[in-house]
Amino acid sequence: MSTSTEVQQDTRFFGHPRGLANLFGVEMWERFSYYGMLGILPIYLYYKVEQGGLGLAQESALGIVGAYGGLVYLSAVIGAWVADRLLGSERTLFYSAVLIMIGHISLALLPGLAGIGVGLVCVAVGSGGLKSNATAIVGTLYADGDERRDAGFTIFYMGVNLGGFVGPLLTGLAQTEVGFHLGFGLAAIGMALGLIQYTFGRKNLGEKAREIPNPLPSSQRLLAIGAALVLVAAVVALVMTGVVNPGNLADVVVVVVGVISVIYFLVILTSGKITGDERSRVFSFIPMFIASAVFFSLYQQQFTVVAAYTDQRLNRSLFGWELPVSWVNSINPVFIIVFAPVLAALWTKLGERQPSTPMKFVLGTVLMGAAFLLFLPMVGSGKNASPMLAMVGILFVFTIAELCLSPVGLSLSTKLAPEAFRTQMVALNFLSISFGTAMSGKLAEYYSVDDEAPYFSTVGGVAIGVGVLLFLGIPFIRKLMKGVH
């Protein structure tokens, strides 16, 4: 059994601990399966039955995709709690990976809405649990002050984007040439490969990855299990009785995540465990939480509105062959791989002169709004007539906006967190993404290929407006941040 010290001094993977190779692999295969499935999910839901789809109304289909994405990030909060209080990160990650594989198998084998219901719930809960714990375990591989840490995270995130790049290419090809269920089956195979290699390499992760940081007292464990079972039973009952259905799923997730977020903020702000300065910093996080939610409401439309646009409005013809719809989802990971190091180097070079965190949020939100306005010149160009090069350019703006806001959001939540609520502030960052992702499905219900101009101009204009308001509020926000840059 490897001790944490042995793991942290290990240099067997290109100068990094051997466990990093294992985490790189499992995360790559998980992202392969996740983005591969997500690339074909929207069209599977709204394609006619004779096309191999389920024949749902497009607005309901896109709402389901957004709600599903919202549930993934909500599950990340739950996964972090389970790791902190019950199982530790390493075991939570393992069981999450098993759950993801079961979900993809369900999508591949179970017919109709039954496969969608079982599959998406399993993948959402599993992906959330894996997402929150894989990153945490990478951190345990390095001792405090180890200069390899940042490089290790960079290698890890390359795995994320490699999986995100290859997944939609292969599942899209399988869906086009054979059918949707082979596409979902490929996602299941990818996750199975990730799980097999992870199982063989678990011993390389060290004891620290298995620690339970804040164990739940045994007297409260039965209560926690009972509460979880009641919650599952309530959700099943609401679905079976039709109270929650494909048509209102996005609304339900938006409301649930919104209520949970408000409760989280109130619990932290009213706690007697935080100082006046800490309370002020939490207040400063509220406008950034809103900006983050607005940003992700647009950014995550890559899997809702942009998917429908690609299917119905984009000219995907290349030398007489039509590119699969999901291949457009592979453009963003390529841009991230290329430009993430560029932007990181730019911020490092600027040092003290780099934009403050609120200013980076402004840049991200305004650029995201501008990306939607870039669709306007192509309005009315006809069925599958918009040029592919224009879509590549728009997704480039998506990527630069993401790199301005997304990486600093997690960092900011840790910097502004009160000592007693570190995990909860990170949870709030995930909740802003969850809320925004669910909203990407809700907003998509208003999109129509026959009347695009009002949609793109309104959504883009509102995001730019929020960015401008945040810019005007920067002096006040900086004051509330109490010295945090």
Steps between C-alpha positions, in 0.01 A plus 500: 500500500646837396529766766421861415866600539612231252233615251597867535868422433423271204636611158408197283258685265711754307635632829158486670339243735381181327150565633470803270506266197208308652296814568589641156367179343177470697418868447580476127270199455227657715509820290511283185179328607334816640560729202456215254155431640414870532593558134222268377247531786308812381439367148413152639226661706340708222574295184192318368459131586572401138834685533583291806401768755224533759297766318467747790421865432828689445440742789439209742806315369733798545346570843583143608864538384539824699331354809725193478811722489368694801458172691863403426630812677247464782625141542857634526393673822346175630809301391728735693285458814499118471881502465549741793258327739452135396737329257807713424586626151656182361205268572245765398679534165500122445127457571422810290684347202299177541178703505601686180564171319159364610342822369660472156407131476139597582501762222640242257268209589175626659244621245324838498455732796582220749859496371516880512362514857726231651801588284506875554444477877785249539737697276410832666554377856813304402656783298437744785665268751797433274541868403528626857731224624747440214630857537520460877707180469746666258566751779583219747779368274722802576639622831440862602744723312577234234587701188367221275139561615395755234660295222320191634162673479586616147570139393175391669292764317659394171335162565166676549526680166644201313195296602271794416657520154496131402164401658265698269704397192460126559145495641384738224652276234339190657162677519518614136623171352313246718263662750458680832526192720845412365604859581378458858664155507838654408461739794439198726810320363710814556390523862560125549860542374546793740364294790722198421821707486396689815437176689848369416662828608306576821795389714713784356280774650624481860323508837415872485256440213314248719469726805156619611574862600192563716337162578129500576442360853366143480184615681419732207579258216167316512325837499696608189423171320132528598480858373662396170251213454205731574633753246540230231149367572356852478672565165378165359145575619503847341620354169257204503200725573601743225556796734855512362502427126717569191315827437574659840825328605716805424267722710515256791882483500531882472267549799663226713856625437389863554342415838803293611734788403300756701497266802879449472562877494265559796657221709850643446406868544300443821756268660664606823819323390606771252666836562384837364766497225405145398131600481593796280691269263200267473282800404758588232456152352126553431539721187768260371265206565234675288749582222622137501141371473431738210824398327423127524139559387655596165818291495318169563271567205774324301300188588149645450449789255837462324429125453163576337660779293775264383241240401261733317688815397868416458652394168687187612582378149869419446605368158152353453489334847285642779678535835312349800320758716704415810836577332447871566534414873865406437595853391493655849740245663758565224485876567533440875808277453661766277401822679484407872883505531510828301258677734667350810838630375345842429360533855837386643691751286267785601537403869362783716377678186267220395124573523341445842273196541178710470642652178566149362136417577397815307714395201359146502135611523527775235693275256241226548219743415696623197537139377120473478476827308740348244220264392294800377675555161396143402131538590278408206775330299282190460508131594855370561647810331704664780875463433701262720782756525261744670410234761871434563548876557202520738628202701842666519329797674318248727840356597671833574199603710519169689873538567441849644233385746482127564850424642494804732151419635618198698811682615293801612257288701793358700656847552176658624396201712467543878721257692197304627332472157772418249322202343165680493645794304643261242153340492350843429731537199374164368141611570546812285609269215210263575247787493645639177508158331136431589416850371671412169227239458222735614613779263527252212123450521463852354730435205354444154695451177222691324535816710856518635575873510293583815653205686867566423472878545308476830716230660826660382385850597395396853839332563686812383271712722581283804872537419467880482315512835772284656765735356326802657486316833870401508612777744227398748573126452876552548425683826288207621775250406720639780838474329436189287613576143 
